[in-house]
Amino acid sequence: MTTDDGNADAVAASKKKDKSGKPRSFLRELPILIAVALLLSFLLQTFVARVYLIPSQSMEPTLHGCPGCTGDRIIVQKISYRFRDPKPGEVVVFLGPPSWNDGYQSIRSDNVVVRGLQNIGSVLGVVPPDENNLVKRVIATGGQTVQCRNSEGGVTVNGKLLDEPYLDNSLLNPVKQVNPCLGREFGPITVPDGNLWVMGDNRLDSKDSRYHVSDELQGTVPVDNVRGKAVFIILPPGRMGTISSPDIDQN
């Protein structure tokens, strides 16, 4: 038979064991929790959405950025373009074709160990990818003909003048003596199937398709290079909000 004192001792020993066992149990589970968190981060960044930093002023006033300042951080979702191609008016992040990479410098460390850790972090989505990712607005898609003539009042696609509400119209103030093309005239260029013609909203300071018309793709970008659609500014808090993607395709 078990005495009452024996039962009490057994219960006390059991409680003591449980209490002492909890920290060991948590420490055993911690690596599993970390692995699951990293796996979820990888899946999220690879298939759903990723955060990008805007480093330049080429998309002003829609997106803010400049060398040495705190640029906008944007969410780029990857789901939409698994079912369809980008449309005119949408803001996209894409990998610059080879001819767009002049001046690009790797963001990886020269230290082999640190560089290896950075590459692992990039796979997991906690470190930016080491590639020339750019952000621009889609102006024309495969099969469309785009050009800009000051005499026609700006950019046209298939002969129709675009209504571009995202541009800073104050730049057209006659005092500033800026032409309707907000830069060089170009075209006509017929965009190859499977490619895009892209331009920055800050037309006076954006090295976009216009600056690469002499390359093998006539300045266009393959749809396969697109990383996703820019949909939301998450930082800084004062600029938080959605990114406009008006339908400018009138054809």
Secondary structure, 3 states (H helix, E strand, C coil): CCCHHHHHHHHHHHHHHHHHHHHHHHHHHHHHHHHHHHHHHHHHHHHHEEEEECCCCCCCCCCCCCCCCCCCEEEEECCHHHCCCCCCCCEEEEECCHHHCCCCCCCCCCCHHHHHHHHHHHHHCCCCCCCCEEEEEEEEECCCEEEEEHHHCEEEECCEECCCCCCCHHHHCHHHCCCCCCCCCEEEEECCCCEEEEECCCHHHCCCHHHHCCCCCCCCEEHHHEEEEEEEEEECHHHCEECCCCCCCCC
